[in-house]
Amino acid sequence: MTDMVVKARGLERRFGEQQAVAGVDLALAPGTVLGLIGPNGAGKTTLLRALLGLTACRGELAVLGFNPRREQAKLMEQVCFIADTAVLPRWMTVLQLLDYVTGVHPAFDRAQAEAFLATTDVRLNRRVGQLSKGMTVQLHLALVMAIDARLLVLDEPTLGLDILFRKHFFEQLLNDYFDEERTIIISTHQVEEVEHILTHVMFMNNGQTVLFESMDTLAEQFVELRVVGEAVARAEAIPHIGQRQLLGGKALIYEGIDAESLAPLGELRTPTLADLFVAKVGGSSSHV
Amino acid sequence: MFKTSYTHWSTLVRRELQEYRGSLVWTPLAIACVLVLIMLAGIFFANRFSVLGGMGAVVIEQSGEAVDIRIGVRGSGDTVVNPDNAADPESDAYRIQDAPEQASNGWDFSRDWKELQPAPPGKELAGEGIKNLNPVLDGIHSMMMLVLILVTANYLLGCLYADRKDRSILFWKSMPVSARDEVIAKLGVATLVAPALFIAASLLAQLAMVLLAVLLAARAGLDVMTVVLGNIEFGALLWGQVGGWMKNALWIAPVYAWLMLASAAAKRSPFLFAVAPVIALLVLEKIMLGSHHVGTALLNHLPQYVVDADTSNDLPFGLNRVNVGYISLLLGLLSAFVLLWLAVWLRRHRWEL
């Protein structure tokens, strides 16, 4: 367990009356791509900030063996994060920004960042404030990807960007950055766009972990059944965790059930993360 | 190792100078240029060469048929000596009149000044009554230092606040730079780098002024050594201006630290955060105790005589504060340390607006 990138037990964080993070356990091995998914106010950002040492929390927490709160600056030599879109200093030029990161970050490969930027519309003499939102994110990604970090944390990295750009962003992340040694944590609302790059997924609601599984076990554990006609009533009789309307029928999601036993009722498939999320989190607690 | 840490710190300082390039780099240069331009404009348009500063004035004036050189020296509280008193050998003012037949309507550099007569009796060029030109040059310097203090206060109030406001702190915090390093670098910029830039610009302006004076005096056929260069004590000037700043820096350290703390702590306005509690404290003390210890302590640690060439005091650097003493200085430095420590703590733990 010592080679875990993130080790957390019983993480808690309160803001007054509100419990932002309420007892989260987390263990991530190197090479994990974790998708952190939850509704607004679920505690995702607070959890990520706790991992990054940006906010205080109770409980046990070690990131790459560091106590993030006490050794934040040291931790940042091996951890990168994009905490939000458009947080790059607007008064700086791209060149000044590159100079700065080169000067303070021992693991920054400037040539790589410049090569990446050369493929974009971001020019070195431009001020960050003059760049479009998409270009700013590209610039930030260029900086982050040129840092040889062991853990990359992305909190809503593509918020407010168009779909083409989002797809491009995650493709680049997967193709140019990810390898077996690196660990990535992504929190996002755009579930369907990250789904294919994740190895693990975590659903959060009200500060608590609703689900934390590897994508492989997810496929074994959950099954979606699409039924039409009179089979709907029979399917609904079997305990399920969520259902939604389809054209002329219903899709039901079952947890921990023998898929073969459902096969006669209709079409079986693995539920998408979005559907599973709605089933687990979206007001269907009565079924669980 | 040394190279790495040198790069680290120089990067942090360069970043500050880039962000505050306007106020920290261009302002001193602009002021120096404007001062020189004013001197030049005076020569070309008003036929007078003048330098005005807080503490003295030099006027070389050509009016009608006469060329005046008036050097008014004003210590604190004194007024500029009326040029009409120039005949008085004890006067601080000094007047040179050229030959009456030399009528000219403009300042003419090609004019043959060798016809100028030596100064009339009683107004010898050695210039009794003129202590030296240092107070004039110090005038330029004190103007520069006044701007430096305003600019620095503005810098300190913004330096730990602006990035929290525009959320770019989330980027800075993703870099392996500790809050302590950030605060030290910013304090270093305020106490060392910015003053160095302003003092350098000030010295340049003073040099330009001396060169112009030399040029004009030479044109006027005056003995440059006696009239200009001989009247400047370069050693005392540098000692007073550079040493004067160092003395000040030690005294105002707690004020700077307080401004940084306000910058790190404020949710809305760092300025109000810095000023309001002090005023409240002053008023409370006045009402409750009727005393003014806070005010006295404050006065001691506010920037005062920015230029102080007077080294005849008992204390090093010629400390000349109210109720001055090492205790006040030490207490000030101690509070500066505590305030900075608090600023670092806030920067680490309470950075969210």
Interface residues (C-beta under 8 A of the other chain):
Chain A: L52 L54 A56 Q72 A73 K74 M76 E77 C80 F81 I82 A83 D84 A86 V87 L88 P89 R90 W91 M92 Q96 D99 Y100 V101 T102 G103 V104 H105 P106 H140
Chain B: T4 T7 H8 S10 T11 L12 R14 R15 Q18 E19 D163 D166 R167 S168 I169 L170 F171 W172 K173 S174 M175 P176 V177 S178 A179 D181 R348 H349
